[in-house]
Amino acid sequence: MHRGKGMKFVGDSRVSTERKPNVPKDYSEYPGKTEAFWPNFLLKEWMVGAVFLVGYLCLTIAHPSPLERIADPTDTGYIPLPDWYFLFLYQLLKYTYASGPYTIIGAMVIPGLAFGGLLLAPFIDRGPQRRPSKRPLATAFMLLAISSIFYLTWESVVNHDWEAAKAQGQIVAEAEFDKESDGYKVYQDQGCVNCHGDNLQGGAAAPALVDSGLDPEKIADIAKNGQATMPAGMFKGTDEELKQLSEFISELKSK
């Protein structure tokens, strides 16, 4: 008898020496109630995921994300607005106790306590029950969080000036002009840049000055006497500077 003949060596006596084919179990005893994870269930999951992914891609192509004009640091009238999922935090910073000298409270303390409470909820209430009525602490934390987010988001939406927000971010026509010209220097010196922007593209409360269609006399009259949201007396320069400014604006044409 040769050494080892007829003997099988395994690392663990509980490991079967016979290789069995990797086939799903027979679930015929439970028709319609369960199925094999691979490949039946996983294939269905992939197919559903693919359908939703293709649908989402089609939506992004059909309705592209709206873009605003290039950010202008000289536009002091621009009011930034966060995406919809941060509107509740944006609204929180409007309240007296969470803004101004108390911004740190609205930006970090209150959100930190809220999200910290949600994170600690599973450790505070460790009951095995699944009914909400049997989990009072966890249910209370979740309802408070959801109601707060919904309320603050709603307040932010209904109280925001959406027309002004749309106007301040519109992509407007640009003009080519010499920033070393006398008219543009007067434009800067008189503070027009604060409302109408560095490139005269306008802002939240001021219109664009490119392609205005106004003659120099009308522009000079508006600069001195005001119009709409622009008060009278804003221009404090000389008559010669007023002439340079009005002629410079009237000649601005888009590219």
Secondary structure, DSSP 8 states (H G I E B T S, - for coil): --TTTT----SSTTS-SS---------TTSTTT---IIIIIHHHHHHHHHHHHHHHHHHHHHS---------TT-TT------GGGHHHHHHTTSGGGSGGGHHIIIIIHHHHHHHHHHHHHHH------SGGG-HHHHHHHHHHHHHHHHHHHHHHHHS-HHHHHHHT-----B---TTSHHHHHHHHTTTHHHH-TTS---SSS---TT----HHHHHHHHHH-BTTB-TT---S-HHHHHHHHHHHHT--B-
